[in-house]
Amino acid sequence: MRLADRMDHIGTETAFEAAARARALAATGRSIIHLHLGEPDFDTPPNIVEAAARALADGQTHYAPPPGVPIFREAIAADFSRRRGVEVTPDRVVVTPGAKPVMAYLMMALVGPGDEVIVPDPGFPIYESMTRFMGATPVPIPLRPERDFRLDLDELRSLITPRTRLLVFNSPQNPTGAVMTRSDIEGVAAIAMAHDLMVLADEIYSRILYEGEHVSILSVEGMEERTVVLDGLSKTYAMTGWRLGWGILPKPLVPVFERLLINTVSCTATYAQFAGAEALNGPQDAVEVMVRELRARRELIVAGLNALPGVTAPMPHGAFYAFPDVSGTGLTGRTFADRILTEAGVSVLSGTAFGQQGVNSLRVSYANSQQNLRVALARMADFLAAQ
């Protein structure tokens, strides 16, 4: 079979490949601790599940309007306005089956061959993959531990060329857990306006925050017409399998996204959108419980990693990932990750799954029980003691 040339330029999300390897080992009877996927190990709150069941019973099983059902778009706009402190109207919200289509549709609409997109390194790998798929060139901006993995504004300016069309950033950040400050956000906004850039702000972890504040770039005056905010329910409400995401868009992009939705998926599952409205409008106790538990796990995993010889783990401020440097062990991140899976039964990701800045690092997801985290740390300690 002859594939289109564009297929040579699309990557993957290494977490799913790691999951497949871990499952294959587990199928042989091995005990595997899964610390690779960015998926909360909590169940979707019961009130959300019940809302979905009611919607199904009420016949909400037909096509939805391409940009989303009104009750869900209204809930998204109200929740964003309340939590981010910037007024958003429902007609600027477009619902998608998961949040990844937001970045795909934005890049389909804005970038092509010869264009450049600035992406974080380390960063979520689909930013770079989707850029290449559109024929554009990803331009990595390094995120370094000495800056707490926050981007350097002077370095950002130095990367902008006449071909730069889009800047992508993520806060709280995957894979480092870094959180951009208000000053960082205002600086990025000033640069975007000075150079007439569009911005994709990935805010999927905005409510999983342990220190500081989450500042949306939409709150900066002048950014409404050049910002797309990507968000969804997967992380905050433990709804990864529901595939409910959305973009908050400049109004001229709304009909563009509608056309892309119609040409690709038609719409997002109708009954699920009613569950999504319940998630945002209903009780938030389950979110608060989850974030408290994730905070405790963060303390456990960072302390445990730093106790390992040759490992240095900065404290993440949001999301649910640690990004330790393992160079002191004499191993690269890739070698460390491969060997602790096969020799110790612990599945993590090499930092290079997120960019070249992660060559000496691992991404360790602590979206797993404290008991399993302790077992994983003990296995890592035994592995290093045997070197």
C-alpha positions in Angstrom: 0.0 0.0 0.0 1.3 3.4 -0.9 0.6 6.0 1.8 0.4 9.7 1.3 3.7 11.6 1.9 2.2 13.4 4.8 2.1 10.2 6.8 5.9 10.4 7.0 5.6 13.5 9.1 3.1 12.5 11.8 4.4 11.2 15.1 2.7 9.5 18.0 2.1 9.9 21.7 4.7 7.7 23.3 2.6 7.1 26.4 0.3 4.8 24.4 3.3 2.9 23.0 4.6 2.5 26.6 1.2 1.3 27.7 1.2 -1.4 25.1 4.7 -2.6 26.1 3.6 -2.6 29.8 0.4 -4.5 29.0 2.4 -7.1 27.0 4.7 -7.7 29.9 1.8 -7.9 32.4 0.1 -10.4 30.1 3.1 -12.8 30.7 2.4 -12.7 34.5 4.9 -9.9 35.4 3.9 -7.3 38.0 4.0 -3.9 36.4 3.5 -0.5 38.1 2.0 1.8 35.5 3.4 5.4 35.8 3.4 6.3 32.1 -0.1 7.5 31.2 -1.5 10.9 32.0 -4.7 9.4 33.2 -6.2 9.9 36.7 -6.9 6.6 38.5 -10.2 8.0 39.9 -13.6 7.1 38.6 -15.8 9.7 36.9 -18.0 11.2 39.7 -21.4 9.5 40.0 -23.5 12.6 39.3 -21.9 12.9 35.9 -22.5 9.3 35.1 -26.1 9.6 36.2 -26.5 12.7 33.9 -25.3 10.7 31.0 -27.7 7.9 31.8 -30.6 10.4 32.0 -29.6 11.9 28.6 -29.6 8.5 27.0 -33.0 7.6 28.5 -34.3 11.0 27.3 -33.3 10.2 23.7 -30.2 12.4 23.4 -28.7 10.0 20.9 -29.0 12.0 17.7 -26.7 14.4 16.0 -25.7 17.5 18.0 -25.1 20.9 16.4 -21.5 20.8 15.2 -20.2 23.4 17.7 -21.9 21.7 20.6 -25.3 21.5 22.4 -26.3 24.9 23.9 -26.5 23.7 27.5 -22.8 22.5 27.4 -21.5 25.6 25.6 -23.3 27.8 28.1 -21.8 25.8 31.0 -18.3 26.0 29.5 -18.6 29.8 29.0 -20.0 30.4 32.5 -17.3 28.2 34.1 -14.5 29.9 32.2 -15.8 33.4 33.0 -16.1 32.5 36.7 -12.7 30.8 37.2 -10.5 32.7 34.8 -12.0 36.2 35.5 -12.6 37.0 31.8 -16.0 37.2 30.3 -16.6 34.6 27.5 -19.8 34.1 25.6 -21.1 30.7 24.5 -20.9 31.6 20.8 -17.1 31.5 21.2 -17.1 27.9 22.5 -16.7 25.0 20.1 -17.0 21.5 21.6 -14.8 18.7 20.2 -14.4 14.9 20.9 -11.4 15.3 23.2 -9.1 18.3 23.3 -6.6 17.2 20.6 -8.9 18.3 17.7 -8.6 21.9 18.9 -4.9 21.9 18.2 -5.4 20.0 14.9 -8.2 22.2 13.6 -6.3 25.4 14.6 -3.2 24.2 12.7 -5.3 23.1 9.7 -6.8 26.6 9.6 -3.6 28.6 10.2 -0.4 26.9 9.2 1.1 25.2 6.2 4.3 24.6 4.3 6.9 27.2 5.0 5.3 28.4 8.3 6.8 28.0 11.7 5.2 27.1 15.0 7.0 27.7 18.3 6.5 24.7 20.7 7.8 23.9 24.2 10.7 21.5 24.7 10.0 19.4 26.7 6.3 19.6 25.7 3.3 17.5 24.8 4.5 15.6 21.7 1.4 16.1 19.6 2.2 19.9 19.3 5.3 19.0 17.2 3.7 16.1 15.5 0.7 18.0 14.3 2.8 20.9 13.1 4.9 18.6 10.9 1.7 16.9 9.6 0.5 20.3 8.3 3.8 20.7 6.5 5.0 23.4 8.9 8.2 23.5 10.9 8.2 23.2 14.7 10.6 25.5 16.5 11.4 24.3 20.0 11.8 26.7 22.8 13.8 25.1 25.6 12.3 24.8 29.1 15.1 24.5 31.6 15.2 23.3 35.2 17.2 26.4 36.3 14.2 28.5 35.3 11.7 26.1 36.9 10.8 24.9 33.4 9.3 28.3 32.6 10.1 29.7 29.1 12.6 32.5 28.8 11.0 35.6 27.2 14.2 36.8 25.6 14.8 33.4 24.1 11.2 33.4 22.8 11.8 36.7 21.0 15.0 35.4 19.4 13.1 32.5 17.9 10.5 34.6 16.1 10.9 35.0 12.3 8.7 36.4 9.5 7.5 32.8 9.1 6.3 32.3 12.7 2.5 31.9 12.7 1.7 30.3 16.0 3.0 30.0 19.5 1.9 27.0 21.7 2.3 26.8 25.5 0.9 24.8 28.3 0.5 25.8 31.9 0.4 23.8 34.2 2.7 22.0 32.0 3.0 18.4 30.7 5.6 16.9 31.4 7.3 19.1 34.0 4.4 20.3 36.2 5.7 23.9 35.7 3.3 26.8 36.1 3.8 30.1 34.3 3.6 33.3 36.4 1.4 36.2 35.7 4.5 38.1 34.5 5.4 35.2 32.2 1.9 35.3 30.7 1.8 39.0 30.3 5.3 38.8 28.6 4.1 36.2 26.1 1.0 38.3 25.4 3.2 41.4 24.7 5.4 39.4 22.3 2.4 37.9 20.5 0.9 41.3 20.0 4.1 42.9 18.9 4.7 40.2 16.3 1.1 39.6 15.3 1.2 35.9 16.4 -1.7 33.6 17.2 -1.4 31.7 20.5 -2.6 28.3 21.5 -2.9 28.2 25.3 -3.3 24.6 26.5 -5.1 24.9 29.9 -6.2 21.3 30.3 -4.5 21.1 33.8 -5.6 24.5 35.0 -7.5 23.2 38.1 -4.8 20.7 39.1 -2.6 23.3 40.8 -0.7 23.1 44.1 1.1 26.5 44.3 0.7 29.9 42.7 -2.2 30.9 40.5 -3.5 29.9 37.1 -3.5 32.9 34.8 -5.2 32.6 31.4 -3.7 34.6 28.6 -7.2 35.5 27.6 -7.3 37.8 30.7 -4.7 40.1 29.1 -6.2 43.0 27.2 -5.8 42.6 23.4 -5.4 38.8 23.4 -9.1 37.9 22.7 -8.7 38.1 18.9 -5.4 36.1 18.8 -5.8 33.4 21.4 -7.3 29.9 21.3 -7.7 28.2 24.7 -7.7 24.5 24.7 -9.4 22.7 27.6 -11.5 19.7 28.5 -12.9 17.3 31.1 -10.4 14.4 30.9 -8.0 15.4 33.6 -10.1 17.4 36.1 -13.1 15.1 36.2 -11.4 11.7 35.4 -13.2 11.5 32.1 -10.4 10.5 29.7 -12.7 8.0 27.9 -15.6 10.4 27.5 -13.7 12.5 24.9 -15.0 15.9 25.8 -12.9 18.9 25.0 -13.4 22.4 23.7 -11.8 25.5 22.3 -12.5 29.0 23.2 -11.9 30.9 20.0 -11.8 34.3 18.4 -15.2 34.7 16.8 -13.9 34.6 13.2 -12.5 31.1 13.9 -15.8 29.6 15.1 -17.3 29.0 11.6 -13.9 27.7 10.4 -13.9 25.1 13.2 -17.6 24.3 12.4 -16.6 23.4 8.8 -13.7 21.3 10.0 -16.0 19.4 12.5 -18.6 18.8 9.8 -15.9 17.5 7.5 -14.2 15.2 10.0 -16.4 14.0 12.9 -19.8 15.8 12.4 -20.2 16.5 16.1 -19.3 15.3 19.6 -21.5 12.6 21.2 -24.7 14.3 22.2 -25.5 12.4 25.5 -21.9 13.0 26.7 -22.3 16.7 26.4 -25.2 16.6 28.8 -22.9 14.8 31.2 -20.3 17.5 30.6 -22.8 20.2 31.5 -23.4 18.4 34.8 -19.7 18.1 35.4 -19.3 21.9 35.2 -22.6 22.9 36.8 -22.8 20.2 39.5 -20.9 19.6 42.8 -17.2 20.1 42.7 -16.3 18.0 45.8 -14.8 15.1 43.8 -12.4 17.5 42.0 -11.3 18.9 45.4 -10.8 15.4 46.8 -8.7 14.4 43.8 -6.5 17.4 43.9 -5.8 16.9 47.6 -4.9 13.3 47.0 -2.6 14.3 44.0 -0.9 16.8 46.3 -0.1 14.0 48.8 1.2 11.8 46.0 3.4 14.6 44.7 5.1 15.0 48.0 5.6 11.2 48.2 7.0 10.7 44.7 9.3 13.8 44.7 10.8 12.9 48.1 11.2 9.3 47.0 12.9 10.2 43.7 15.3 12.6 45.4 16.3 9.8 47.8 17.5 7.7 44.9 21.2 7.9 44.2 22.0 10.0 41.1 18.4 11.3 40.7 17.3 14.9 41.1 13.5 15.7 41.0 12.3 19.3 41.0 9.0 19.9 42.7 6.1 20.3 40.2 3.6 23.0 40.9 0.7 21.6 38.9 -0.6 18.7 36.8 0.4 15.2 38.0 3.9 14.5 36.6 7.4 14.6 38.0 10.3 15.2 35.6 13.5 13.9 37.4 17.0 14.2 36.0 18.7 10.8 36.1 22.1 11.7 34.6 23.7 11.1 37.9 23.0 7.4 37.6 25.2 7.2 34.5 22.1 6.4 32.4 20.2 8.4 29.9 16.5 8.8 30.4 15.7 6.4 27.6 18.0 3.7 28.9 16.7 4.2 32.5 13.1 3.9 31.3 13.7 0.8 29.2 15.6 -1.0 31.9 13.3 -0.3 34.8 10.4 -1.6 32.8 12.1 -4.9 31.8 14.2 -5.4 35.0 12.1 -3.8 37.7 8.5 -3.8 36.4 8.1 0.0 36.5 6.7 1.7 33.4 7.7 5.4 33.0 8.5 7.5 29.9 11.8 8.7 28.7 12.1 12.5 28.7 12.9 12.4 25.0 9.3 11.5 24.3 8.7 15.2 25.0 11.7 16.7 23.2 15.4 16.8 23.1 15.7 18.8 26.3 14.6 15.6 28.1 17.5 13.4 27.1 18.6 12.9 30.8 15.1 12.9 32.2 12.0 10.7 32.9 8.4 11.6 33.1 6.8 9.9 36.0 3.0 10.1 36.3 1.8 10.0 39.9 -1.8 9.5 38.9 -1.6 6.2 40.7 -2.1 5.0 44.3 0.3 5.9 47.1 0.8 2.2 47.7 1.8 1.6 44.0 4.1 4.7 44.1 5.9 3.3 47.1 6.3 -0.1 45.4 7.7 1.7 42.3 10.2 3.7 44.3 11.4 0.6 46.1 11.8 -1.2 42.8 13.8 1.7 41.4 16.0 1.8 44.5 16.7 -2.0 44.1 17.4 -1.5 40.4 20.0 1.2 41.1 21.6 -0.7 44.0 22.3 -3.6 41.7 24.1 -1.4 39.1 
